[in-house]
Amino acid sequence: MKHVHQVPPQAMDADGNQLETTALFVADLELNVTDSQLYHEFSRLGQVLSVRLCRDKEGKSLGYGYVNYVNPQDAANALKMLNSTPINEKRIFIMHSNCDPSVPRSGPGNIFIKNLDKAIDHNDLYYTFSSYGKILSCKLVRDPSGQSKGYGFVQYDSDEAAQEAIEKVDGTLLNDKQVFVEPYLTKKEREEAKLTTVFLEIRSESDELKSFGWTKYDSDEAARKVAEKLNGMPLNGEQVLRAFLEKQKFTNVFVKNLSESTTKEHLKDIFGKYGRITSAVVMSNADGTSRCFGFVNFKSADDAAQSVKSLNGRTFDNKEWYVGKAQKKSERERELKVRFEQSGKEAADKSQRLNLYIENLDDSIGDDSLKEMFSPFGTITSYKVMRDPHGISKGSGFVAFSTPEEASKALSEMNG
């Protein structure tokens, strides 16, 4: 039997201040749990006004629901006493219901978490992210059988908490599996991010240099063909100096080297000139002092890109700002790895150009004789005649020069 009643307005204290909500969100329910079971379990802690178990179109449980109490204190006690306790041998998750956690909202404070281990439940997700701020909603997405789909959403009450969570958790291991955390985007915003924009850099008649996003294409190939045609062409009486593709789509901008007095209002004023801003934050320490970096999130990827092009390297309050795409920890690590591998490759290539391998050496030639032979061509940094364990020359050796040009000259003169 279902117990459904009208939900009353929020309870108030004697001074007219709103108390904690009387509504609870209950998740990770075993799929055979009924409304009556929920009512029975929660009514032990106080007078329950209503119970609603959420179901799909076929009437099957979705594994979560809502319980409303008459008294907010009873709701608080139920949260404290029943959270993480089992119903039908499955641990449940409870939190105050501030919004519908099944419908994630974009905007400030909302983050998306993916690649979660299937064993992680709502309690694990909540307690992992509760260290960074007050959570308004927490939703782990499950399939019709109740199994985790490996992703979820957490909404905080502030941008600062969301950014802190992204910085600290993205790329870390949960249950020995690397997870990825990023700002939540609506479907429209995700589709927008997939498009490739052709940017134009134009010299106007007044000799002003400007660049802007011209149009968008659903493939790099189509955008590239347009860019090639526009390069150097006149457009509306102005000269297109170059047309180029913006391949990295982003709406979240990172800014660092801020003065300690810079506030989020200052960021909104400065970045707001380039487009609509959905959120701005200056990160702070535990004592409230500025950490001198922050984030600005734009509605449009084109506006975000334009702000980076215009503001990176600009000076404010005698501080030269760095402005760029806000990268997640995993992205920064991948970029550093690529740079390291590239620098290693370049070092290996350079080393290869500096070193000469010599063969068919006479047995009488030793290390010093080898150095003397090649020293006319430049500064030798190392030299060695290869020998067997008995000290007999193998007829080969190595000579390393200080520059590739010296090595190349020696190779040209001595080879053969």
C-alpha positions in Angstrom: 0.0 0.0 0.0 1.4 3.4 -1.0 1.5 6.3 1.5 1.2 9.5 -0.5 0.2 12.9 0.9 0.6 16.5 0.0 4.0 18.0 0.8 3.7 21.0 3.2 5.8 24.2 3.0 9.3 24.1 4.6 9.3 24.3 8.4 10.3 27.6 10.1 11.8 28.4 13.5 10.4 31.0 15.9 12.3 33.8 14.1 11.0 32.8 10.7 14.2 31.2 9.5 13.9 28.1 7.3 15.0 24.9 8.9 16.8 22.0 7.2 14.5 20.4 4.6 12.1 17.7 5.6 12.6 15.9 2.3 15.2 13.1 1.9 16.6 11.6 -1.2 17.1 7.8 -0.9 19.3 5.9 -3.4 21.0 2.6 -4.0 17.8 0.8 -3.2 17.5 -2.9 -4.0 15.1 -3.1 -7.0 12.5 -5.2 -5.1 12.2 -2.6 -2.3 8.6 -1.3 -2.1 7.0 2.0 -1.0 5.6 0.2 2.0 9.1 -1.0 3.0 10.4 2.5 2.8 7.5 3.9 4.8 8.0 1.2 7.5 11.8 1.8 7.8 11.7 5.6 7.9 8.5 5.9 10.1 10.5 4.4 12.9 12.4 7.7 13.2 9.4 10.1 13.1 6.1 10.9 11.4 6.5 10.3 7.7 4.3 12.6 5.5 4.9 10.8 2.1 7.0 8.2 0.4 7.7 8.1 -3.4 9.6 5.3 -5.0 10.6 6.4 -8.6 9.8 4.0 -11.4 10.2 3.7 -15.1 7.4 3.7 -17.7 6.9 -0.1 -17.1 6.5 0.4 -13.4 10.0 -1.0 -12.4 11.9 0.6 -9.6 14.7 2.9 -10.6 16.5 2.3 -7.4 15.9 5.7 -5.7 13.0 7.6 -4.2 12.0 10.3 -1.7 10.8 10.4 1.9 9.1 13.4 3.4 8.8 14.0 7.1 6.5 16.4 9.0 9.4 17.5 11.3 12.8 18.5 9.9 14.5 17.2 13.0 13.0 13.7 12.3 14.5 14.0 8.8 17.9 14.9 10.2 17.7 11.9 12.6 16.8 9.6 9.8 19.7 10.8 7.8 22.0 10.2 10.7 20.6 6.8 11.8 19.7 5.1 8.5 22.3 6.3 6.0 24.5 3.3 4.9 22.2 0.8 6.6 20.9 -2.2 4.6 17.5 -2.7 3.2 17.1 -6.1 1.5 20.8 -6.7 2.3 21.9 -3.7 0.2 23.4 -0.5 1.7 21.3 2.6 1.0 22.3 6.2 0.6 20.5 9.2 2.0 20.9 12.9 1.7 18.7 16.0 2.1 16.8 16.6 -1.1 17.7 20.1 -2.4 16.8 19.4 -6.0 16.0 16.4 -8.2 19.3 14.5 -8.4 18.1 12.5 -11.4 18.3 15.7 -13.5 21.8 17.2 -13.4 21.9 20.9 -13.9 24.7 22.7 -15.8 26.2 25.9 -14.4 28.1 26.8 -11.3 29.1 24.0 -8.9 28.1 21.1 -11.1 30.7 18.4 -12.0 30.7 15.2 -14.1 32.6 12.2 -12.9 33.4 9.3 -15.3 35.2 6.0 -15.4 34.0 5.0 -12.0 34.5 1.4 -10.8 31.2 -0.5 -10.9 31.5 -1.3 -7.2 31.4 2.4 -6.2 27.9 3.4 -4.8 26.3 6.7 -3.8 27.9 6.7 -0.4 31.4 6.2 -1.8 30.8 9.0 -4.4 29.3 11.4 -1.8 32.1 10.9 0.8 34.8 11.2 -1.8 33.6 14.6 -2.9 32.2 15.9 0.4 35.7 17.0 1.5 35.7 19.9 -0.9 32.4 21.6 0.0 28.7 21.4 0.7 27.0 19.0 -1.7 23.6 20.0 -2.9 23.0 16.8 -5.0 24.8 13.6 -5.7 23.7 11.2 -8.5 25.3 7.9 -9.6 23.8 6.7 -12.9 22.6 3.1 -13.0 21.1 0.9 -15.7 17.7 -0.8 -15.5 19.2 -3.7 -13.6 20.6 -1.5 -10.9 24.2 -1.7 -12.1 26.4 1.4 -12.1 27.1 2.8 -15.6 30.4 4.1 -14.3 29.6 7.8 -14.2 27.8 10.3 -12.0 27.2 14.0 -11.1 27.9 16.1 -8.0 26.6 19.6 -7.5 28.1 21.9 -4.9 26.8 25.2 -3.5 29.8 27.1 -4.9 32.2 27.3 -7.9 35.2 27.2 -5.5 34.2 23.8 -4.2 33.6 22.4 -7.7 37.0 23.7 -9.0 38.7 22.3 -5.9 37.2 18.9 -6.5 38.2 18.9 -10.1 41.8 19.8 -9.2 42.2 17.3 -6.4 40.2 14.2 -7.7 40.7 14.3 -11.5 43.2 11.7 -12.6 43.4 10.0 -9.2 42.6 6.3 -8.4 39.3 5.2 -6.8 39.1 1.5 -6.3 42.4 1.2 -8.2 40.7 2.8 -11.3 41.6 6.2 -12.7 38.7 8.6 -12.6 38.1 11.8 -14.6 36.3 14.9 -13.3 35.2 17.9 -15.3 32.6 20.6 -15.3 29.2 19.3 -16.3 28.0 20.4 -19.8 24.5 20.1 -21.2 24.0 18.0 -24.4 23.9 21.2 -26.4 27.1 22.4 -24.9 28.8 19.0 -25.6 27.7 19.1 -29.2 28.9 22.7 -29.5 32.3 21.6 -28.2 32.7 19.0 -31.0 32.4 21.6 -33.7 35.5 23.1 -35.4 35.7 26.9 -35.7 37.5 28.8 -38.4 39.1 31.8 -36.9 40.1 34.9 -39.0 42.9 37.3 -38.2 42.1 40.6 -40.0 43.9 43.9 -40.5 41.3 46.6 -40.8 41.6 49.8 -42.8 42.5 51.7 -39.5 45.5 49.2 -39.2 43.8 47.5 -36.2 44.6 43.8 -35.8 41.7 41.7 -34.6 40.7 38.0 -34.7 37.3 36.4 -34.2 35.5 33.1 -34.7 34.0 33.2 -38.1 31.9 30.0 -38.6 31.7 26.4 -37.4 31.9 23.1 -39.1 31.2 19.5 -38.0 34.6 18.3 -39.3 38.2 19.5 -39.3 38.4 18.7 -43.1 35.5 21.0 -44.0 36.9 23.7 -41.8 40.4 23.3 -43.2 39.2 23.7 -46.8 37.4 27.0 -45.9 40.5 28.3 -44.1 42.7 27.6 -47.1 40.4 29.6 -49.4 40.1 32.5 -47.0 43.8 32.9 -46.3 45.0 36.3 -47.7 41.6 37.2 -49.2 39.8 40.5 -48.8 36.6 40.2 -46.7 34.1 43.0 -46.4 36.8 45.5 -47.4 39.3 44.2 -44.9 42.3 41.9 -45.5 42.3 38.4 -44.0 45.9 37.9 -42.8 45.3 34.3 -42.0 42.5 31.9 -41.3 43.1 29.0 -38.9 41.3 26.3 -37.0 40.5 26.3 -33.3 40.9 22.6 -32.6 40.8 22.6 -28.8 37.2 23.4 -27.7 36.9 24.7 -24.2 34.7 27.0 -22.2 36.6 26.9 -18.9 39.5 29.4 -18.8 42.4 29.3 -16.3 44.1 32.5 -15.2 47.1 32.8 -12.8 49.6 35.3 -11.4 46.7 37.5 -10.1 47.4 40.1 -7.5 46.2 39.3 -4.0 43.5 42.0 -4.3 41.9 40.6 -7.5 38.4 39.3 -6.8 35.9 37.3 -8.9 34.1 40.5 -9.6 37.2 41.9 -11.2 37.5 38.7 -13.3 33.8 39.1 -14.4 34.4 42.7 -15.4 37.6 41.9 -17.4 36.5 38.6 -19.1 32.9 39.7 -19.5 33.9 41.9 -22.4 34.5 38.8 -24.5 31.1 37.1 -23.9 28.6 35.7 -21.5 30.2 34.3 -18.3 28.4 31.5 -16.4 30.8 31.5 -13.4 34.0 33.1 -12.2 36.1 32.2 -9.1 39.4 33.2 -7.5 40.8 30.3 -5.5 41.6 30.9 -1.8 43.4 29.3 1.1 41.8 28.0 4.2 42.4 31.4 5.9 40.6 33.2 3.0 43.7 34.7 1.4 44.0 34.5 -2.4 46.0 31.7 -4.0 46.4 34.2 -6.9 44.8 32.0 -9.6 41.2 31.4 -10.7 38.8 30.2 -13.4 36.3 31.8 -15.7 33.7 29.7 -17.4 32.1 31.0 -20.6 28.8 30.0 -22.2 30.5 29.9 -25.6 33.7 28.2 -26.6 34.4 30.9 -29.1 34.2 33.6 -26.4 36.5 31.6 -24.2 39.1 31.2 -27.0 38.9 34.9 -27.8 39.5 35.8 -24.1 42.7 33.7 -24.1 44.0 35.2 -27.3 43.3 38.8 -26.0 44.3 38.5 -22.3 47.2 36.1 -22.1 50.3 38.1 -21.3 48.4 41.3 -20.4 49.4 43.2 -17.2 46.9 44.0 -14.5 48.0 45.6 -11.1 51.7 45.2 -12.2 51.1 41.4 -12.7 51.5 39.7 -16.1 48.6 37.3 -16.4 48.8 33.8 -17.8 45.5 33.0 -19.4 44.8 29.6 -21.1 42.5 26.6 -21.4 41.7 25.2 -18.0 43.3 21.7 -18.0 42.4 18.8 -15.9 45.1 17.1 -14.0 45.0 14.1 -16.4 45.4 16.5 -19.4 48.3 18.3 -17.7 50.0 14.9 -17.1 49.4 13.8 -20.7 50.9 17.0 -22.0 53.9 16.8 -19.7 54.4 13.2 -20.8 54.4 14.2 -24.5 56.8 17.1 -23.8 59.1 14.7 -21.8 59.1 12.2 -24.6 59.6 14.8 -27.2 62.6 16.3 -25.3 64.0 12.9 -24.8 63.7 12.2 -28.5 65.3 15.5 -29.4 68.1 14.8 -26.9 68.7 11.4 -28.5 68.6 12.9 -32.0 71.1 15.5 -30.9 73.3 13.0 -29.2 73.2 10.8 -32.4 74.4 13.8 -34.5 77.2 14.5 -32.1 78.6 11.0 -32.0 80.7 9.2 -34.6 81.3 5.5 -34.8 84.6 4.5 -36.4 85.5 1.0 -37.6 88.4 -0.7 -39.3 90.9 0.9 -36.9 94.4 -0.4 -36.8 95.2 -2.4 -33.7 98.0 0.0 -32.8 95.5 2.9 -32.4 94.7 3.7 -28.8 92.3 6.2 -27.1 94.8 9.1 -27.3 95.7 8.4 -30.9 92.0 8.4 -31.8 91.5 11.7 -30.1 94.5 13.2 -31.9 93.1 12.0 -35.3 89.8 13.8 -34.9 90.8 16.9 -32.8 91.4 19.1 -35.9 87.7 19.1 -36.6 86.5 20.5 -33.3 86.2 20.1 -29.6 86.0 16.4 -28.6 83.9 15.7 -25.5 84.6 12.0 -25.3 86.5 9.2 -27.2 87.0 5.5 -26.8 88.6 2.6 -28.6 86.5 -0.6 -28.0 88.4 -3.5 -26.5 87.7 -7.2 -25.6 88.1 -8.5 -22.1 91.8 -9.1 -22.7 92.4 -5.5 -23.7 92.8 -6.2 -27.4 91.3 -3.6 -29.7 88.1 -4.6 -31.5 89.1 -2.3 -34.4 86.3 0.2 -33.6 85.6 3.2 -31.5 83.5 6.3 -30.8 84.3 10.0 -30.9 81.8 12.7 -29.6 82.0 16.3 -30.6 80.5 19.4 -28.9 78.4 20.4 -31.9 76.7 18.5 -34.8 78.6 20.7 -37.3 81.9 19.5 -36.0 80.8 15.9 -36.2 79.5 16.4 -39.7 82.8 18.0 -40.8 84.8 15.1 -39.4 82.5 12.6 -41.0 82.9 14.2 -44.4 86.7 14.5 -44.2 87.5 11.2 -42.5 85.0 8.7 -43.9 86.7 6.3 -46.3 
